[in-house]
Amino acid sequence: MTIRTVYPYQTLHIRTGDEPPVMDLWIVYVPQDEDHLTCRVFGLLSIRRPKLKGALELAWPLLVGFTNRIFAEDREIVELEQQAWRDLGGDRNQEVFPVINALRDLLRRSGIQPDTAAE
């Protein structure tokens, strides 16, 4: 599994071995205001069709339910983080997750101040 974020894009690729991806997810966040405090999110999900005929059609309702649940959870998390950012006047978290700290370092090196921007 590979997750990559290059704002405003995020991708998720799931593959097994050297095979083509089993699943590809591409998401883009489109800011709706000058301060980037609201956005619209668009996504494209691509799933490799299984060799067993009809398997994808049978699994489709489960895939849709799973995907909708994940997006609903992500939306709730982002909205809670944004509300905390507004309430506190910025990011006051003491982040401990190494991946997030590495992302923040990358943003700073790229000239973006994640401590003052809505994340």
Backbone atoms as SQL, in Angstrom:
CREATE TABLE atoms (id INTEGER PRIMARY KEY, chain TEXT, resi INTEGER, resn TEXT, atom TEXT, x REAL, y REAL, z REAL);
INSERT INTO atoms VALUES
  (1, 'A', 1, 'MET', 'N', 0.854, -1.162, 0.000),
  (2, 'A', 1, 'MET', 'CA', 0.000, 0.000, 0.000),
  (3, 'A', 1, 'MET', 'C', 0.905, 1.231, 0.000),
  (4, 'A', 2, 'THR', 'N', 0.581, 2.179, -0.856),
  (5, 'A', 2, 'THR', 'CA', 1.316, 3.433, -0.936),
  (6, 'A', 2, 'THR', 'C', 0.316, 4.572, -0.821),
  (7, 'A', 3, 'ILE', 'N', 0.544, 5.447, 0.151),
  (8, 'A', 3, 'ILE', 'CA', -0.266, 6.645, 0.303),
  (9, 'A', 3, 'ILE', 'C', 0.651, 7.827, 0.054),
  (10, 'A', 4, 'ARG', 'N', 0.245, 8.705, -0.834),
  (11, 'A', 4, 'ARG', 'CA', 1.076, 9.856, -1.180),
  (12, 'A', 4, 'ARG', 'C', 0.205, 11.104, -1.168),
  (13, 'A', 5, 'THR', 'N', 0.710, 12.154, -0.540),
  (14, 'A', 5, 'THR', 'CA', 0.026, 13.436, -0.529),
  (15, 'A', 5, 'THR', 'C', 0.938, 14.481, -1.145),
  (16, 'A', 6, 'VAL', 'N', 0.468, 15.107, -2.198),
  (17, 'A', 6, 'VAL', 'CA', 1.122, 16.249, -2.812),
  (18, 'A', 6, 'VAL', 'C', -0.002, 17.263, -2.977),
  (19, 'A', 7, 'TYR', 'N', -0.158, 18.098, -1.928),
  (20, 'A', 7, 'TYR', 'CA', -1.303, 19.006, -1.888),
  (21, 'A', 7, 'TYR', 'C', -1.479, 19.722, -3.212),
  (22, 'A', 8, 'PRO', 'N', -2.667, 19.744, -3.757),
  (23, 'A', 8, 'PRO', 'CA', -3.951, 19.366, -3.192),
  (24, 'A', 8, 'PRO', 'C', -4.379, 17.933, -3.514),
  (25, 'A', 9, 'TYR', 'N', -3.445, 17.080, -3.905),
  (26, 'A', 9, 'TYR', 'CA', -3.789, 15.722, -4.312),
  (27, 'A', 9, 'TYR', 'C', -3.366, 14.701, -3.269),
  (28, 'A', 10, 'GLN', 'N', -4.127, 13.617, -3.202),
  (29, 'A', 10, 'GLN', 'CA', -3.748, 12.488, -2.366),
  (30, 'A', 10, 'GLN', 'C', -4.070, 11.223, -3.148),
  (31, 'A', 11, 'THR', 'N', -3.154, 10.265, -3.096),
  (32, 'A', 11, 'THR', 'CA', -3.383, 9.007, -3.803),
  (33, 'A', 11, 'THR', 'C', -3.158, 7.842, -2.855),
  (34, 'A', 12, 'LEU', 'N', -3.862, 6.761, -3.119),
  (35, 'A', 12, 'LEU', 'CA', -3.703, 5.513, -2.397),
  (36, 'A', 12, 'LEU', 'C', -3.643, 4.408, -3.436),
  (37, 'A', 13, 'HIS', 'N', -2.571, 3.631, -3.413),
  (38, 'A', 13, 'HIS', 'CA', -2.405, 2.511, -4.340),
  (39, 'A', 13, 'HIS', 'C', -2.238, 1.239, -3.527),
  (40, 'A', 14, 'ILE', 'N', -3.013, 0.229, -3.846),
  (41, 'A', 14, 'ILE', 'CA', -2.859, -1.077, -3.212),
  (42, 'A', 14, 'ILE', 'C', -2.528, -2.074, -4.303),
  (43, 'A', 15, 'ARG', 'N', -1.400, -2.760, -4.125),
  (44, 'A', 15, 'ARG', 'CA', -0.983, -3.754, -5.118),
  (45, 'A', 15, 'ARG', 'C', -0.403, -4.956, -4.409),
  (46, 'A', 16, 'THR', 'N', -0.381, -6.060, -5.102),
  (47, 'A', 16, 'THR', 'CA', 0.238, -7.277, -4.584),
  (48, 'A', 16, 'THR', 'C', 1.379, -7.649, -5.518),
  (49, 'A', 17, 'GLY', 'N', 2.577, -7.660, -4.963),
  (50, 'A', 17, 'GLY', 'CA', 3.748, -8.014, -5.759),
  (51, 'A', 17, 'GLY', 'C', 3.950, -7.067, -6.923),
  (52, 'A', 18, 'ASP', 'N', 4.277, -7.649, -8.076),
  (53, 'A', 18, 'ASP', 'CA', 4.526, -6.864, -9.284),
  (54, 'A', 18, 'ASP', 'C', 3.279, -6.697, -10.147),
  (55, 'A', 19, 'GLU', 'N', 2.142, -7.144, -9.634),
  (56, 'A', 19, 'GLU', 'CA', 0.880, -7.044, -10.372),
  (57, 'A', 19, 'GLU', 'C', 0.437, -5.583, -10.495),
  (58, 'A', 20, 'PRO', 'N', -0.418, -5.294, -11.474),
  (59, 'A', 20, 'PRO', 'CA', -1.013, -3.947, -11.526),
  (60, 'A', 20, 'PRO', 'C', -1.801, -3.697, -10.236),
  (61, 'A', 21, 'PRO', 'N', -2.051, -2.441, -9.889),
  (62, 'A', 21, 'PRO', 'CA', -2.755, -2.144, -8.631),
  (63, 'A', 21, 'PRO', 'C', -4.103, -2.850, -8.534),
  (64, 'A', 22, 'VAL', 'N', -4.407, -3.328, -7.341),
  (65, 'A', 22, 'VAL', 'CA', -5.718, -3.905, -7.050),
  (66, 'A', 22, 'VAL', 'C', -6.722, -2.770, -6.907),
  (67, 'A', 23, 'MET', 'N', -6.239, -1.664, -6.304),
  (68, 'A', 23, 'MET', 'CA', -7.088, -0.507, -6.101),
  (69, 'A', 23, 'MET', 'C', -6.243, 0.754, -6.214),
  (70, 'A', 24, 'ASP', 'N', -6.792, 1.761, -6.872),
  (71, 'A', 24, 'ASP', 'CA', -6.197, 3.089, -6.974),
  (72, 'A', 24, 'ASP', 'C', -7.249, 4.095, -6.530),
  (73, 'A', 25, 'LEU', 'N', -6.865, 4.974, -5.637),
  (74, 'A', 25, 'LEU', 'CA', -7.756, 6.038, -5.199),
  (75, 'A', 25, 'LEU', 'C', -7.032, 7.356, -5.419),
  (76, 'A', 26, 'TRP', 'N', -7.678, 8.283, -6.070),
  (77, 'A', 26, 'TRP', 'CA', -7.128, 9.607, -6.336),
  (78, 'A', 26, 'TRP', 'C', -8.108, 10.624, -5.772),
  (79, 'A', 27, 'ILE', 'N', -7.604, 11.547, -4.952),
  (80, 'A', 27, 'ILE', 'CA', -8.446, 12.563, -4.329),
  (81, 'A', 27, 'ILE', 'C', -7.813, 13.923, -4.577),
  (82, 'A', 28, 'VAL', 'N', -8.640, 14.920, -4.797),
  (83, 'A', 28, 'VAL', 'CA', -8.150, 16.298, -4.910),
  (84, 'A', 28, 'VAL', 'C', -9.001, 17.171, -4.002),
  (85, 'A', 29, 'TYR', 'N', -8.318, 18.073, -3.296),
  (86, 'A', 29, 'TYR', 'CA', -8.958, 19.039, -2.418),
  (87, 'A', 29, 'TYR', 'C', -8.924, 20.395, -3.121),
  (88, 'A', 30, 'VAL', 'N', -10.095, 20.965, -3.397),
  (89, 'A', 30, 'VAL', 'CA', -10.173, 22.229, -4.118),
  (90, 'A', 30, 'VAL', 'C', -10.630, 23.319, -3.156),
  (91, 'A', 31, 'PRO', 'N', -9.721, 24.231, -2.771),
  (92, 'A', 31, 'PRO', 'CA', -10.093, 25.312, -1.849),
  (93, 'A', 31, 'PRO', 'C', -11.228, 26.154, -2.432),
  (94, 'A', 32, 'GLN', 'N', -12.137, 26.572, -1.546),
  (95, 'A', 32, 'GLN', 'CA', -13.289, 27.363, -1.967),
  (96, 'A', 32, 'GLN', 'C', -13.200, 28.812, -1.511),
  (97, 'A', 33, 'ASP', 'N', -12.170, 29.133, -0.730),
  (98, 'A', 33, 'ASP', 'CA', -12.017, 30.511, -0.286),
  (99, 'A', 33, 'ASP', 'C', -10.530, 30.858, -0.226),
  (100, 'A', 34, 'GLU', 'N', -10.261, 32.143, -0.111),
  (101, 'A', 34, 'GLU', 'CA', -8.881, 32.625, -0.150),
  (102, 'A', 34, 'GLU', 'C', -8.026, 32.080, 0.994),
  (103, 'A', 35, 'ASP', 'N', -8.640, 31.865, 2.159),
  (104, 'A', 35, 'ASP', 'CA', -7.895, 31.386, 3.324),
  (105, 'A', 35, 'ASP', 'C', -7.767, 29.860, 3.372),
  (106, 'A', 36, 'HIS', 'N', -8.339, 29.178, 2.405),
  (107, 'A', 36, 'HIS', 'CA', -8.284, 27.710, 2.325),
  (108, 'A', 36, 'HIS', 'C', -8.926, 27.069, 3.550),
  (109, 'A', 37, 'LEU', 'N', -9.967, 27.688, 4.075),
  (110, 'A', 37, 'LEU', 'CA', -10.650, 27.134, 5.238),
  (111, 'A', 37, 'LEU', 'C', -11.820, 26.244, 4.869),
  (112, 'A', 38, 'THR', 'N', -12.260, 26.321, 3.631),
  (113, 'A', 38, 'THR', 'CA', -13.287, 25.404, 3.137),
  (114, 'A', 38, 'THR', 'C', -12.809, 24.848, 1.806),
  (115, 'A', 39, 'CYS', 'N', -13.227, 23.639, 1.524),
  (116, 'A', 39, 'CYS', 'CA', -12.830, 23.034, 0.255),
  (117, 'A', 39, 'CYS', 'C', -13.886, 22.040, -0.197),
  (118, 'A', 40, 'ARG', 'N', -13.791, 21.674, -1.443),
  (119, 'A', 40, 'ARG', 'CA', -14.586, 20.586, -2.016),
  (120, 'A', 40, 'ARG', 'C', -13.613, 19.467, -2.309),
  (121, 'A', 41, 'VAL', 'N', -14.057, 18.262, -2.099),
  (122, 'A', 41, 'VAL', 'CA', -13.205, 17.095, -2.292),
  (123, 'A', 41, 'VAL', 'C', -13.808, 16.242, -3.399),
  (124, 'A', 42, 'PHE', 'N', -12.960, 15.858, -4.347),
  (125, 'A', 42, 'PHE', 'CA', -13.373, 14.990, -5.436),
  (126, 'A', 42, 'PHE', 'C', -12.479, 13.760, -5.421),
  (127, 'A', 43, 'GLY', 'N', -13.065, 12.625, -5.701),
  (128, 'A', 43, 'GLY', 'CA', -12.279, 11.406, -5.694),
  (129, 'A', 43, 'GLY', 'C', -12.633, 10.490, -6.849),
  (130, 'A', 44, 'LEU', 'N', -11.675, 9.668, -7.194),
  (131, 'A', 44, 'LEU', 'CA', -11.857, 8.666, -8.240),
  (132, 'A', 44, 'LEU', 'C', -11.299, 7.354, -7.707),
  (133, 'A', 45, 'LEU', 'N', -12.122, 6.332, -7.682),
  (134, 'A', 45, 'LEU', 'CA', -11.726, 5.020, -7.190),
  (135, 'A', 45, 'LEU', 'C', -11.704, 4.050, -8.362),
  (136, 'A', 46, 'SER', 'N', -10.596, 3.372, -8.517),
  (137, 'A', 46, 'SER', 'CA', -10.443, 2.388, -9.586),
  (138, 'A', 46, 'SER', 'C', -10.090, 1.050, -8.944),
  (139, 'A', 47, 'ILE', 'N', -10.845, 0.019, -9.280),
  (140, 'A', 47, 'ILE', 'CA', -10.621, -1.318, -8.733),
  (141, 'A', 47, 'ILE', 'C', -10.408, -2.286, -9.889),
  (142, 'A', 48, 'ARG', 'N', -9.337, -3.072, -9.790),
  (143, 'A', 48, 'ARG', 'CA', -9.066, -4.059, -10.833),
  (144, 'A', 48, 'ARG', 'C', -10.132, -5.151, -10.776),
  (145, 'A', 49, 'ARG', 'N', -10.675, -5.454, -11.918),
  (146, 'A', 49, 'ARG', 'CA', -11.719, -6.471, -11.998),
  (147, 'A', 49, 'ARG', 'C', -11.121, -7.849, -11.689),
  (148, 'A', 50, 'PRO', 'N', -11.717, -8.573, -10.726),
  (149, 'A', 50, 'PRO', 'CA', -11.214, -9.921, -10.414),
  (150, 'A', 50, 'PRO', 'C', -11.395, -10.867, -11.599),
  (151, 'A', 51, 'LYS', 'N', -10.589, -11.921, -11.624),
  (152, 'A', 51, 'LYS', 'CA', -10.680, -12.894, -12.709),
  (153, 'A', 51, 'LYS', 'C', -11.993, -13.675, -12.671),
  (154, 'A', 52, 'LEU', 'N', -12.554, -13.847, -11.481),
  (155, 'A', 52, 'LEU', 'CA', -13.814, -14.564, -11.326),
  (156, 'A', 52, 'LEU', 'C', -14.965, -13.687, -11.819),
  (157, 'A', 53, 'LYS', 'N', -15.602, -14.120, -12.892),
  (158, 'A', 53, 'LYS', 'CA', -16.674, -13.336, -13.505),
  (159, 'A', 53, 'LYS', 'C', -17.815, -13.098, -12.507),
  (160, 'A', 54, 'GLY', 'N', -18.233, -11.855, -12.398),
  (161, 'A', 54, 'GLY', 'CA', -19.336, -11.480, -11.522),
  (162, 'A', 54, 'GLY', 'C', -18.935, -11.171, -10.083),
  (163, 'A', 55, 'ALA', 'N', -17.676, -11.426, -9.722),
  (164, 'A', 55, 'ALA', 'CA', -17.240, -11.201, -8.337),
  (165, 'A', 55, 'ALA', 'C', -17.305, -9.721, -7.961),
  (166, 'A', 56, 'LEU', 'N', -16.894, -8.857, -8.891),
  (167, 'A', 56, 'LEU', 'CA', -16.914, -7.424, -8.588),
  (168, 'A', 56, 'LEU', 'C', -18.347, -6.934, -8.382),
  (169, 'A', 57, 'GLU', 'N', -19.251, -7.395, -9.223),
  (170, 'A', 57, 'GLU', 'CA', -20.650, -6.991, -9.098),
  (171, 'A', 57, 'GLU', 'C', -21.230, -7.433, -7.759),
  (172, 'A', 58, 'LEU', 'N', -20.869, -8.640, -7.316),
  (173, 'A', 58, 'LEU', 'CA', -21.349, -9.132, -6.027),
  (174, 'A', 58, 'LEU', 'C', -20.748, -8.342, -4.867),
  (175, 'A', 59, 'ALA', 'N', -19.495, -7.978, -4.987),
  (176, 'A', 59, 'ALA', 'CA', -18.799, -7.267, -3.909),
  (177, 'A', 59, 'ALA', 'C', -19.061, -5.768, -3.933),
  (178, 'A', 60, 'TRP', 'N', -19.617, -5.255, -5.033),
  (179, 'A', 60, 'TRP', 'CA', -19.756, -3.815, -5.197),
  (180, 'A', 60, 'TRP', 'C', -20.488, -3.136, -4.044),
  (181, 'A', 61, 'PRO', 'N', -21.634, -3.649, -3.576),
  (182, 'A', 61, 'PRO', 'CA', -22.302, -2.972, -2.452),
  (183, 'A', 61, 'PRO', 'C', -21.409, -2.874, -1.207),
  (184, 'A', 62, 'LEU', 'N', -20.610, -3.896, -0.945),
  (185, 'A', 62, 'LEU', 'CA', -19.683, -3.844, 0.192),
  (186, 'A', 62, 'LEU', 'C', -18.597, -2.804, -0.032),
  (187, 'A', 63, 'LEU', 'N', -18.065, -2.724, -1.246),
  (188, 'A', 63, 'LEU', 'CA', -17.036, -1.736, -1.568),
  (189, 'A', 63, 'LEU', 'C', -17.572, -0.318, -1.437),
  (190, 'A', 64, 'VAL', 'N', -18.776, -0.089, -1.923),
  (191, 'A', 64, 'VAL', 'CA', -19.391, 1.238, -1.825),
  (192, 'A', 64, 'VAL', 'C', -19.620, 1.598, -0.362),
  (193, 'A', 65, 'GLY', 'N', -20.151, 0.661, 0.418),
  (194, 'A', 65, 'GLY', 'CA', -20.378, 0.913, 1.842),
  (195, 'A', 65, 'GLY', 'C', -19.090, 1.212, 2.581),
  (196, 'A', 66, 'PHE', 'N', -18.042, 0.429, 2.308),
  (197, 'A', 66, 'PHE', 'CA', -16.739, 0.637, 2.931),
  (198, 'A', 66, 'PHE', 'C', -16.178, 2.006, 2.564),
  (199, 'A', 67, 'THR', 'N', -16.220, 2.330, 1.274),
  (200, 'A', 67, 'THR', 'CA', -15.687, 3.605, 0.801),
  (201, 'A', 67, 'THR', 'C', -16.449, 4.780, 1.406),
  (202, 'A', 68, 'ASN', 'N', -17.776, 4.695, 1.419),
  (203, 'A', 68, 'ASN', 'CA', -18.577, 5.779, 1.993),
  (204, 'A', 68, 'ASN', 'C', -18.288, 5.953, 3.480),
  (205, 'A', 69, 'ARG', 'N', -18.095, 4.840, 4.196),
  (206, 'A', 69, 'ARG', 'CA', -17.788, 4.925, 5.621),
  (207, 'A', 69, 'ARG', 'C', -16.437, 5.605, 5.848),
  (208, 'A', 70, 'ILE', 'N', -15.434, 5.225, 5.055),
  (209, 'A', 70, 'ILE', 'CA', -14.104, 5.832, 5.190),
  (210, 'A', 70, 'ILE', 'C', -14.172, 7.333, 4.911),
  (211, 'A', 71, 'PHE', 'N', -14.858, 7.726, 3.836),
  (212, 'A', 71, 'PHE', 'CA', -14.968, 9.151, 3.510),
  (213, 'A', 71, 'PHE', 'C', -15.729, 9.905, 4.595),
  (214, 'A', 72, 'ALA', 'N', -16.773, 9.295, 5.171),
  (215, 'A', 72, 'ALA', 'CA', -17.526, 9.951, 6.247),
  (216, 'A', 72, 'ALA', 'C', -16.639, 10.156, 7.473),
  (217, 'A', 73, 'GLU', 'N', -15.828, 9.148, 7.806),
  (218, 'A', 73, 'GLU', 'CA', -14.907, 9.276, 8.938),
  (219, 'A', 73, 'GLU', 'C', -13.871, 10.369, 8.664),
  (220, 'A', 74, 'ASP', 'N', -13.319, 10.372, 7.458),
  (221, 'A', 74, 'ASP', 'CA', -12.334, 11.399, 7.101),
  (222, 'A', 74, 'ASP', 'C', -12.946, 12.789, 7.194),
  (223, 'A', 75, 'ARG', 'N', -14.167, 12.929, 6.701),
  (224, 'A', 75, 'ARG', 'CA', -14.834, 14.234, 6.746),
  (225, 'A', 75, 'ARG', 'C', -15.013, 14.690, 8.184),
  (226, 'A', 76, 'GLU', 'N', -15.473, 13.781, 9.044),
  (227, 'A', 76, 'GLU', 'CA', -15.675, 14.140, 10.444),
  (228, 'A', 76, 'GLU', 'C', -14.355, 14.563, 11.101),
  (229, 'A', 77, 'ILE', 'N', -13.291, 13.833, 10.829),
  (230, 'A', 77, 'ILE', 'CA', -11.983, 14.156, 11.397),
  (231, 'A', 77, 'ILE', 'C', -11.518, 15.530, 10.929),
  (232, 'A', 78, 'VAL', 'N', -11.615, 15.782, 9.633),
  (233, 'A', 78, 'VAL', 'CA', -11.163, 17.065, 9.084),
  (234, 'A', 78, 'VAL', 'C', -12.005, 18.207, 9.656),
  (235, 'A', 79, 'GLU', 'N', -13.313, 18.021, 9.765),
  (236, 'A', 79, 'GLU', 'CA', -14.168, 19.079, 10.306),
  (237, 'A', 79, 'GLU', 'C', -13.851, 19.346, 11.779),
  (238, 'A', 80, 'LEU', 'N', -13.585, 18.297, 12.565),
  (239, 'A', 80, 'LEU', 'CA', -13.211, 18.487, 13.968),
  (240, 'A', 80, 'LEU', 'C', -11.863, 19.202, 14.089),
  (241, 'A', 81, 'GLU', 'N', -10.914, 18.811, 13.243),
  (242, 'A', 81, 'GLU', 'CA', -9.611, 19.485, 13.263),
  (243, 'A', 81, 'GLU', 'C', -9.749, 20.951, 12.878),
  (244, 'A', 82, 'GLN', 'N', -10.567, 21.233, 11.862),
  (245, 'A', 82, 'GLN', 'CA', -10.758, 22.618, 11.428),
  (246, 'A', 82, 'GLN', 'C', -11.435, 23.433, 12.518),
  (247, 'A', 83, 'GLN', 'N', -12.426, 22.850, 13.202),
  (248, 'A', 83, 'GLN', 'CA', -13.096, 23.578, 14.289),
  (249, 'A', 83, 'GLN', 'C', -12.118, 23.865, 15.423),
  (250, 'A', 84, 'ALA', 'N', -11.292, 22.911, 15.770),
  (251, 'A', 84, 'ALA', 'CA', -10.280, 23.136, 16.814),
  (252, 'A', 84, 'ALA', 'C', -9.308, 24.233, 16.393),
  (253, 'A', 85, 'TRP', 'N', -8.923, 24.225, 15.113),
  (254, 'A', 85, 'TRP', 'CA', -8.020, 25.262, 14.591),
  (255, 'A', 85, 'TRP', 'C', -8.655, 26.639, 14.747),
  (256, 'A', 86, 'ARG', 'N', -9.950, 26.734, 14.409),
  (257, 'A', 86, 'ARG', 'CA', -10.659, 28.017, 14.545),
  (258, 'A', 86, 'ARG', 'C', -10.765, 28.426, 16.018),
  (259, 'A', 87, 'ASP', 'N', -11.166, 27.469, 16.873),
  (260, 'A', 87, 'ASP', 'CA', -11.352, 27.771, 18.297),
  (261, 'A', 87, 'ASP', 'C', -10.059, 28.218, 18.961),
  (262, 'A', 88, 'LEU', 'N', -8.935, 27.628, 18.559),
  (263, 'A', 88, 'LEU', 'CA', -7.657, 27.904, 19.209),
  (264, 'A', 88, 'LEU', 'C', -6.819, 28.952, 18.481),
  (265, 'A', 89, 'GLY', 'N', -7.297, 29.407, 17.328),
  (266, 'A', 89, 'GLY', 'CA', -6.564, 30.416, 16.576),
  (267, 'A', 89, 'GLY', 'C', -5.329, 29.866, 15.878),
  (268, 'A', 90, 'GLY', 'N', -5.304, 28.604, 15.625),
  (269, 'A', 90, 'GLY', 'CA', -4.170, 27.975, 14.947),
  (270, 'A', 90, 'GLY', 'C', -3.986, 26.553, 15.441),
  (271, 'A', 91, 'ASP', 'N', -2.934, 25.939, 15.002),
  (272, 'A', 91, 'ASP', 'CA', -2.644, 24.558, 15.367),
  (273, 'A', 91, 'ASP', 'C', -1.896, 24.531, 16.695),
  (274, 'A', 92, 'ARG', 'N', -2.529, 24.021, 17.730),
  (275, 'A', 92, 'ARG', 'CA', -1.911, 23.933, 19.060),
  (276, 'A', 92, 'ARG', 'C', -1.604, 22.484, 19.447),
  (277, 'A', 93, 'ASN', 'N', -1.720, 21.591, 18.486),
  (278, 'A', 93, 'ASN', 'CA', -1.434, 20.177, 18.756),
  (279, 'A', 93, 'ASN', 'C', 0.049, 19.958, 18.993),
  (280, 'A', 94, 'GLN', 'N', 0.358, 19.010, 19.825),
  (281, 'A', 94, 'GLN', 'CA', 1.724, 18.533, 19.990),
  (282, 'A', 94, 'GLN', 'C', 1.772, 17.195, 19.270),
  (283, 'A', 95, 'GLU', 'N', 2.006, 17.261, 17.974),
  (284, 'A', 95, 'GLU', 'CA', 1.964, 16.061, 17.138),
  (285, 'A', 95, 'GLU', 'C', 3.090, 15.100, 17.516),
  (286, 'A', 96, 'VAL', 'N', 2.728, 13.819, 17.624),
  (287, 'A', 96, 'VAL', 'CA', 3.730, 12.796, 17.936),
  (288, 'A', 96, 'VAL', 'C', 3.876, 11.774, 16.810),
  (289, 'A', 97, 'PHE', 'N', 2.964, 11.781, 15.845),
  (290, 'A', 97, 'PHE', 'CA', 3.003, 10.795, 14.763),
  (291, 'A', 97, 'PHE', 'C', 4.126, 11.174, 13.796),
  (292, 'A', 98, 'PRO', 'N', 5.134, 10.311, 13.627),
  (293, 'A', 98, 'PRO', 'CA', 6.296, 10.655, 12.801),
  (294, 'A', 98, 'PRO', 'C', 5.945, 11.038, 11.369),
  (295, 'A', 99, 'VAL', 'N', 4.944, 10.406, 10.787),
  (296, 'A', 99, 'VAL', 'CA', 4.580, 10.710, 9.398),
  (297, 'A', 99, 'VAL', 'C', 4.077, 12.149, 9.281),
  (298, 'A', 100, 'ILE', 'N', 3.254, 12.572, 10.225),
  (299, 'A', 100, 'ILE', 'CA', 2.730, 13.937, 10.193),
  (300, 'A', 100, 'ILE', 'C', 3.853, 14.944, 10.426),
  (301, 'A', 101, 'ASN', 'N', 4.742, 14.639, 11.366),
  (302, 'A', 101, 'ASN', 'CA', 5.878, 15.537, 11.602),
  (303, 'A', 101, 'ASN', 'C', 6.763, 15.638, 10.369),
  (304, 'A', 102, 'ALA', 'N', 6.984, 14.532, 9.678),
  (305, 'A', 102, 'ALA', 'CA', 7.780, 14.560, 8.444),
  (306, 'A', 102, 'ALA', 'C', 7.070, 15.378, 7.372),
  (307, 'A', 103, 'LEU', 'N', 5.746, 15.254, 7.273),
  (308, 'A', 103, 'LEU', 'CA', 4.976, 16.045, 6.305),
  (309, 'A', 103, 'LEU', 'C', 5.091, 17.533, 6.624),
  (310, 'A', 104, 'ARG', 'N', 4.975, 17.887, 7.882),
  (311, 'A', 104, 'ARG', 'CA', 5.093, 19.292, 8.269),
  (312, 'A', 104, 'ARG', 'C', 6.482, 19.833, 7.936),
  (313, 'A', 105, 'ASP', 'N', 7.516, 19.041, 8.193),
  (314, 'A', 105, 'ASP', 'CA', 8.874, 19.462, 7.845),
  (315, 'A', 105, 'ASP', 'C', 9.005, 19.695, 6.344),
  (316, 'A', 106, 'LEU', 'N', 8.430, 18.784, 5.545),
  (317, 'A', 106, 'LEU', 'CA', 8.468, 18.927, 4.091),
  (318, 'A', 106, 'LEU', 'C', 7.740, 20.205, 3.658),
  (319, 'A', 107, 'LEU', 'N', 6.585, 20.469, 4.244),
  (320, 'A', 107, 'LEU', 'CA', 5.836, 21.678, 3.904),
  (321, 'A', 107, 'LEU', 'C', 6.654, 22.929, 4.229),
  (322, 'A', 108, 'ARG', 'N', 7.294, 22.930, 5.389),
  (323, 'A', 108, 'ARG', 'CA', 8.118, 24.094, 5.764),
  (324, 'A', 108, 'ARG', 'C', 9.267, 24.292, 4.777),
  (325, 'A', 109, 'ARG', 'N', 9.927, 23.200, 4.405),
  (326, 'A', 109, 'ARG', 'CA', 11.043, 23.304, 3.446),
  (327, 'A', 109, 'ARG', 'C', 10.553, 23.795, 2.089),
  (328, 'A', 110, 'SER', 'N', 9.265, 23.567, 1.798),
  (329, 'A', 110, 'SER', 'CA', 8.685, 23.996, 0.522),
  (330, 'A', 110, 'SER', 'C', 8.116, 25.406, 0.605),
  (331, 'A', 111, 'GLY', 'N', 8.298, 26.056, 1.744),
  (332, 'A', 111, 'GLY', 'CA', 7.847, 27.442, 1.874),
  (333, 'A', 111, 'GLY', 'C', 6.429, 27.585, 2.404),
  (334, 'A', 112, 'ILE', 'N', 5.831, 26.508, 2.883),
  (335, 'A', 112, 'ILE', 'CA', 4.482, 26.563, 3.423),
  (336, 'A', 112, 'ILE', 'C', 4.589, 26.406, 4.938),
  (337, 'A', 113, 'GLN', 'N', 3.948, 27.282, 5.685),
  (338, 'A', 113, 'GLN', 'CA', 3.999, 27.226, 7.139),
  (339, 'A', 113, 'GLN', 'C', 2.787, 26.465, 7.668),
  (340, 'A', 114, 'PRO', 'N', 2.919, 25.162, 7.939),
  (341, 'A', 114, 'PRO', 'CA', 1.760, 24.382, 8.387),
  (342, 'A', 114, 'PRO', 'C', 1.223, 24.810, 9.741),
  (343, 'A', 115, 'ASP', 'N', 2.016, 25.492, 10.560),
  (344, 'A', 115, 'ASP', 'CA', 1.549, 25.915, 11.874),
  (345, 'A', 115, 'ASP', 'C', 0.564, 27.078, 11.780),
  (346, 'A', 116, 'THR', 'N', 0.568, 27.787, 10.652),
  (347, 'A', 116, 'THR', 'CA', -0.333, 28.939, 10.503),
  (348, 'A', 116, 'THR', 'C', -1.387, 28.695, 9.433),
  (349, 'A', 117, 'ALA', 'N', -1.246, 27.629, 8.671),
  (350, 'A', 117, 'ALA', 'CA', -2.213, 27.325, 7.616),
  (351, 'A', 117, 'ALA', 'C', -3.212, 26.301, 8.117),
  (352, 'A', 118, 'ALA', 'N', -4.411, 26.340, 7.581),
  (353, 'A', 118, 'ALA', 'CA', -5.402, 25.311, 7.911),
  (354, 'A', 118, 'ALA', 'C', -4.933, 24.006, 7.318),
  (355, 'A', 119, 'GLU', 'N', -4.831, 22.985, 8.143),
  (356, 'A', 119, 'GLU', 'CA', -4.351, 21.688, 7.654),
  (357, 'A', 119, 'GLU', 'C', -5.506, 20.755, 7.474);
